[in-house]
Amino acid sequence: MKIEDFIAQLEEEYEDIAPHTLKPDSVFREVFEWSSINALILIALVKTQYDVVINAEDIANSQTVQDLFTIIQSRATAQQ
C-alpha cells in the first residue's frame, strides 16, 4: 500500500480534484468543496479498495491526506 496509489484513487473518485493536485500534506477539505456526501464517498472508497472501515470521526480528526492514509494503513496492518 503506497500513498501515491491512495492519492490517485482519490483524484479519480472526486471529479472536482484535478489530476496531480493532491500531495500527502494537502489539506483535503481545502482542495474541493467538502460535504457529508463526499465523506460517505470516501468511507465507501476505503472499504472497497482497502477493506478498512473508517468513520466520520476519523475524517474529522484528519487534516491532511497523509493523516487519512496513516489511519487506513494502520487498520489494514492490524487486520493482517
SELUM-7045 format. One record per residue: residue in one letter; x negated, z negated, y negated of N, C-alpha, C, O in turn. Coordinates in steps of 0.1 Angstrom, whole numbers, plus 5000, padded with zeros to 4 digits. Layout:
// residues N
  residu  n_c1  n_c3  n_c2  ca_c1  ca_c3  ca_c2  c_c1  c_c3  c_c2  o_c1  o_c3  o_c2
       A     X     Z     Y      X      Z      Y     X     Z     Y     X     Z     Y
...
END
This chain:
// residues 80
  residu  n_c1  n_c3  n_c2  ca_c1  ca_c3  ca_c2  c_c1  c_c3  c_c2  o_c1  o_c3  o_c2
       M  4991  5000  5012   5000   5000   5000  4991  5000  4988  4983  4991  4986
       K  4993  5010  4979   4985   5011   4967  4994  5012  4955  5005  5017  4955
       I  4989  5006  4944   4998   5006   4932  5000  5020  4926  5010  5022  4920
       E  4991  5029  4929   4993   5043   4924  5005  5049  4931  5012  5056  4924
       D  5007  5046  4943   5018   5051   4951  5031  5045  4945  5041  5052  4944
       F  5031  5032  4943   5042   5025   4937  5046  5031  4923  5058  5033  4921
       I  5036  5033  4915   5039   5039   4902  5045  5053  4903  5055  5056  4896
       A  5040  5061  4912   5045   5074   4914  5060  5074  4919  5068  5082  4914
       Q  5063  5064  4927   5077   5063   4932  5086  5059  4920  5097  5064  4919
       L  5081  5050  4912   5089   5045   4900  5092  5057  4891  5103  5059  4886
       E  5081  5065  4888   5083   5076   4879  5092  5087  4885  5099  5094  4877
       E  5092  5088  4898   5101   5098   4904  5116  5093  4904  5125  5101  4902
       E  5117  5080  4906   5131   5074   4907  5138  5074  4894  5150  5076  4893
       Y  5131  5071  4883   5137   5069   4870  5134  5082  4862  5123  5085  4858
       E  5145  5089  4859   5144   5102   4852  5138  5100  4838  5133  5109  4832
       D  5141  5089  4832   5136   5086   4818  5121  5084  4817  5116  5083  4806
       I  5114  5082  4828   5100   5080   4827  5093  5093  4830  5094  5099  4841
       A  5085  5097  4820   5077   5110   4822  5066  5107  4832  5060  5096  4833
       P  5062  5117  4840   5051   5115   4849  5038  5111  4842  5035  5115  4831
       H  5031  5102  4849   5018   5097   4844  5019  5089  4832  5010  5087  4824
       T  5031  5083  4830   5034   5074   4818  5030  5059  4822  5023  5052  4814
       L  5034  5055  4834   5032   5041   4838  5017  5038  4842  5011  5047  4848
       K  5013  5027  4839   5000   5022   4843  5002  5008  4848  5013  5002  4846
       P  4993  5002  4856   4995   4989   4861  4999  4978  4850  5006  4969  4853
       D  4993  4980  4838   4995   4970   4828  5007  4974  4819  5009  4967  4809
       S  5014  4984  4822   5026   4988   4814  5037  4977  4815  5040  4973  4826
       V  5043  4974  4804   5055   4965   4804  5067  4974  4807  5071  4981  4798
       F  5072  4973  4819   5081   4983   4824  5094  4983  4816  5100  4994  4815
       R  5098  4972  4810   5111   4972   4802  5109  4979  4789  5119  4982  4783
       E  5097  4981  4785   5094   4988   4772  5093  5003  4774  5093  5011  4764
       V  5091  5008  4786   5088   5022   4788  5101  5030  4788  5101  5042  4783
       F  5112  5024  4792   5125   5031   4791  5136  5021  4789  5134  5009  4790
       E  5148  5025  4787   5159   5016   4785  5162  5008  4797  5166  5014  4808
       W  5160  4995  4797   5162   4987   4809  5176  4982  4809  5182  4978  4799
       S  5183  4982  4821   5196   4977   4822  5198  4971  4836  5189  4972  4845
       S  5209  4965  4839   5212   4959   4852  5213  4970  4862  5209  4968  4874
       I  5218  4982  4859   5218   4993   4868  5204  4997  4872  5201  4999  4884
       N  5194  4997  4863   5181   5001   4866  5174  4990  4875  5166  4993  4883
       A  5178  4977  4873   5173   4967   4881  5178  4968  4895  5170  4967  4905
       L  5191  4972  4897   5196   4975   4911  5189  4986  4917  5187  4986  4929
       I  5186  4997  4910   5179   5008   4915  5165  5004  4920  5161  5008  4930
       L  5158  4995  4912   5145   4990   4916  5146  4982  4929  5138  4983  4937
       I  5156  4973  4929   5158   4965   4941  5160  4974  4954  5154  4971  4964
       A  5168  4984  4952   5171   4993   4964  5158  5001  4967  5155  5003  4979
       L  5151  5006  4957   5139   5013   4960  5129  5005  4968  5123  5010  4977
       V  5127  4993  4963   5117   4984   4970  5121  4981  4984  5113  4981  4994
       K  5134  4979  4987   5139   4976   5000  5137  4988  5009  5133  4987  5020
       T  5141  5000  5004   5140   5012   5011  5125  5016  5014  5122  5020  5026
       Q  5117  5016  5004   5103   5020   5006  5094  5010  5013  5085  5014  5020
       Y  5096  4998  5010   5087   4987   5015  5093  4977  5024  5086  4969  5030
       D  5106  4978  5026   5113   4968   5035  5111  4954  5030  5109  4945  5038
       V  5111  4953  5017   5108   4940   5010  5120  4937  5001  5125  4946  4994
       V  5125  4925  5001   5136   4921   4992  5131  4914  4980  5123  4904  4980
       I  5134  4920  4968   5132   4913   4955  5146  4911  4949  5156  4917  4953
       N  5146  4902  4939   5159   4899   4933  5157  4899  4918  5146  4902  4912
       A  5168  4897  4911   5168   4897   4896  5158  4887  4890  5152  4890  4880
       E  5157  4876  4897   5147   4866   4892  5133  4871  4892  5125  4869  4883
       D  5130  4878  4903   5116   4884   4905  5114  4893  4893  5103  4894  4887
       I  5124  4902  4890   5122   4911   4880  5121  4905  4866  5113  4908  4858
       A  5129  4895  4864   5129   4887   4851  5116  4880  4849  5111  4879  4838
       N  5110  4876  4860   5097   4868   4859  5085  4878  4858  5074  4873  4856
       S  5087  4891  4859   5077   4901   4859  5077  4907  4845  5087  4910  4839
       Q  5065  4909  4840   5063   4916   4827  5058  4931  4830  5063  4940  4824
       T  5048  4932  4838   5042   4945   4840  5045  4951  4854  5050  4944  4862
       V  5041  4963  4855   5042   4970   4868  5034  4963  4878  5038  4961  4890
       Q  5022  4958  4874   5013   4951   4883  5020  4938  4888  5018  4934  4900
       D  5027  4931  4879   5034   4919   4883  5044  4922  4895  5044  4915  4905
       L  5052  4932  4893   5061   4936   4903  5054  4940  4916  5058  4935  4927
       F  5044  4948  4915   5036   4952   4927  5030  4940  4934  5030  4940  4947
       T  5025  4931  4927   5020   4919   4933  5030  4911  4942  5027  4907  4953
       I  5042  4910  4936   5053   4903   4944  5056  4911  4956  5057  4905  4967
       I  5058  4924  4955   5061   4933   4966  5050  4932  4977  5053  4930  4989
       Q  5038  4933  4973   5026   4933   4982  5025  4920  4989  5023  4920  5001
       S  5027  4908  4982   5026   4895   4989  5037  4894  4999  5035  4888  5009
       R  5049  4898  4996   5060   4897   5006  5059  4906  5017  5062  4903  5029
       A  5053  4918  5015   5051   4927   5026  5040  4922  5035  5041  4923  5048
       T  5030  4916  5030   5019   4910   5038  5025  4898  5046  5021  4896  5057
       A  5033  4890  5040   5039   4878   5046  5048  4882  5058  5049  4875  5068
       Q  5054  4894  5058   5062   4899   5068  5055  4904  5081  5060  4904  5092
       Q  5042  4907  5079   5034   4913   5090  5030  4903  5100  5023  4906  5109
END
